[in-house]
């Protein structure tokens, strides 16, 4: 796990988008999750925002299809990237992923979203998470910071 903990303007969103794009482009037929505080945050900021993954992927010319209402990007190499809301932890039950970008973890209302996501990280040899957030005194963020490895 990689935790990026910094203030506004540092480039957390761009870093998360670059990481997911690089992994999905270079590992065909893989599945990646973007988990943001709300679905709208995931779609409007993480996917469609100025620093979002859609702009990053346009460099690679890899977007095959984007379904805005589902928050799902399908790449030409078979990889998929899907947005989830941390406000709906049960939506993370079942889907499996090779990795995830967790945006604004300190703003998540339900710690269970983290736990459900981690249970679904079971594809590939080395599933991993990049967590980007502005510092706030939240129990979930403290848990993430205390994790070893």
C-alpha positions as CSV (number, residue, x, y, z in Angstrom):
1,X,0.0,0.0,0.0
2,X,1.1,3.5,-0.8
3,X,-0.4,6.4,1.2
4,X,-0.1,9.9,-0.1
5,X,-1.1,12.3,2.7
6,X,-0.8,16.0,1.7
7,X,-2.7,19.2,1.4
8,X,-4.5,20.8,-1.5
9,X,-2.7,21.4,-4.7
10,X,0.1,18.8,-4.1
11,X,-1.1,16.6,-7.0
12,X,-2.7,13.7,-5.2
13,X,-5.4,13.2,-7.8
14,X,-3.0,13.3,-10.7
15,X,-0.7,10.8,-8.9
16,X,-3.6,8.4,-8.3
17,X,-4.8,8.7,-11.9
18,X,-1.3,8.2,-13.3
19,X,-0.7,5.1,-11.2
20,X,-4.0,3.4,-12.1
21,X,-3.6,4.3,-15.8
22,X,0.0,3.0,-15.9
23,X,-1.0,-0.3,-14.2
24,X,-4.1,-0.9,-16.3
25,X,-2.3,-0.1,-19.6
26,X,0.7,-2.2,-18.8
27,X,-1.2,-5.2,-17.4
28,X,-3.8,-6.3,-20.0
29,X,-7.1,-7.9,-18.9
30,X,-6.9,-6.6,-15.3
31,X,-9.5,-4.9,-13.1
32,X,-9.0,-1.7,-11.1
33,X,-11.2,0.1,-8.6
34,X,-11.4,3.8,-7.9
35,X,-13.1,4.4,-4.5
36,X,-14.0,7.9,-3.6
37,X,-16.2,9.4,-0.9
38,X,-19.2,9.5,-3.3
39,X,-19.9,8.1,-6.7
40,X,-20.1,11.7,-8.1
41,X,-16.6,12.4,-6.6
42,X,-15.2,9.3,-8.3
43,X,-16.8,10.2,-11.7
44,X,-16.4,14.0,-11.7
45,X,-13.0,14.3,-10.1
46,X,-11.1,11.0,-10.3
47,X,-12.3,10.1,-13.8
48,X,-13.4,13.3,-15.6
49,X,-11.5,16.0,-13.7
50,X,-8.6,18.0,-15.1
51,X,-6.2,15.7,-13.3
52,X,-8.4,12.6,-13.7
53,X,-7.7,9.3,-15.2
54,X,-9.6,10.1,-18.5
55,X,-7.1,12.8,-19.3
56,X,-4.2,10.6,-18.4
57,X,-5.5,7.7,-20.5
58,X,-6.0,10.0,-23.5
59,X,-2.2,10.2,-23.8
60,X,-2.1,6.4,-24.2
61,X,-5.0,6.4,-26.7
62,X,-6.3,3.3,-24.8
63,X,-9.9,4.2,-24.0
64,X,-12.1,1.8,-25.8
65,X,-15.4,2.7,-24.1
66,X,-16.4,4.9,-21.2
67,X,-19.8,4.4,-19.5
68,X,-20.4,7.6,-17.5
69,X,-23.5,6.3,-15.7
70,X,-21.7,3.2,-14.5
71,X,-18.4,5.0,-13.9
72,X,-16.6,2.3,-15.9
73,X,-13.7,2.6,-18.4
74,X,-12.9,-0.2,-20.7
75,X,-9.4,-0.2,-22.3
76,X,-8.4,-1.5,-25.7
77,X,-6.2,-4.1,-23.9
78,X,-9.2,-5.6,-22.0
79,X,-8.5,-3.9,-18.7
80,X,-11.3,-2.2,-16.8
81,X,-11.4,0.6,-14.3
82,X,-14.6,1.2,-12.3
83,X,-15.6,3.9,-9.8
84,X,-17.2,3.0,-6.5
85,X,-18.6,5.1,-3.7
86,X,-17.3,4.7,-0.1
87,X,-20.8,5.7,1.0
88,X,-22.0,2.3,-0.3
89,X,-19.6,-0.3,1.2
90,X,-21.8,-3.2,0.2
91,X,-21.3,-2.4,-3.5
92,X,-17.7,-3.5,-2.9
93,X,-18.8,-6.9,-1.8
94,X,-18.2,-9.4,-4.6
95,X,-16.2,-7.4,-7.2
96,X,-12.6,-8.6,-7.4
97,X,-9.7,-6.3,-8.4
98,X,-6.0,-6.3,-9.1
99,X,-5.7,-3.0,-7.3
100,X,-7.4,0.2,-6.2
101,X,-7.0,3.9,-5.9
102,X,-8.7,5.1,-2.8
103,X,-9.3,8.9,-3.0
104,X,-9.9,11.1,0.0
105,X,-9.9,8.3,2.5
106,X,-10.2,10.7,5.4
107,X,-13.5,11.9,4.0
108,X,-15.1,8.4,3.9
109,X,-18.1,8.1,6.2
110,X,-17.9,4.3,6.6
111,X,-14.7,2.4,7.6
112,X,-16.4,-0.7,6.2
113,X,-15.7,0.5,2.7
114,X,-12.0,0.0,3.3
115,X,-12.6,-3.5,4.7
116,X,-14.9,-4.6,1.9
117,X,-12.5,-3.3,-0.8
118,X,-9.5,-5.2,0.8
119,X,-11.5,-8.4,0.7
120,X,-12.0,-8.0,-3.0
121,X,-8.3,-7.4,-3.7
122,X,-7.6,-11.0,-4.7
123,X,-6.6,-11.0,-8.3
124,X,-3.0,-11.2,-9.6
125,X,0.2,-11.9,-7.7
126,X,0.4,-8.6,-5.9
127,X,-2.8,-6.7,-5.4
128,X,-2.2,-3.2,-4.0
129,X,-3.7,0.1,-3.0
130,X,-2.8,3.7,-3.6
131,X,-4.6,5.9,-1.0
132,X,-4.6,9.7,-1.5
133,X,-6.0,12.0,1.1
134,X,-5.9,15.3,2.8
135,X,-5.0,14.9,6.5
136,X,-7.9,14.8,8.9
137,X,-8.1,13.2,12.4
138,X,-10.2,10.2,11.4
139,X,-10.2,6.7,12.8
140,X,-9.9,5.0,9.3
141,X,-6.9,7.2,8.3
142,X,-5.2,6.4,11.6
143,X,-5.8,2.7,10.9
144,X,-4.3,3.0,7.4
145,X,-1.3,4.9,8.7
146,X,-0.6,2.2,11.4
147,X,-0.6,-0.6,8.9
148,X,2.8,-2.1,8.4
149,X,4.1,-3.2,5.0
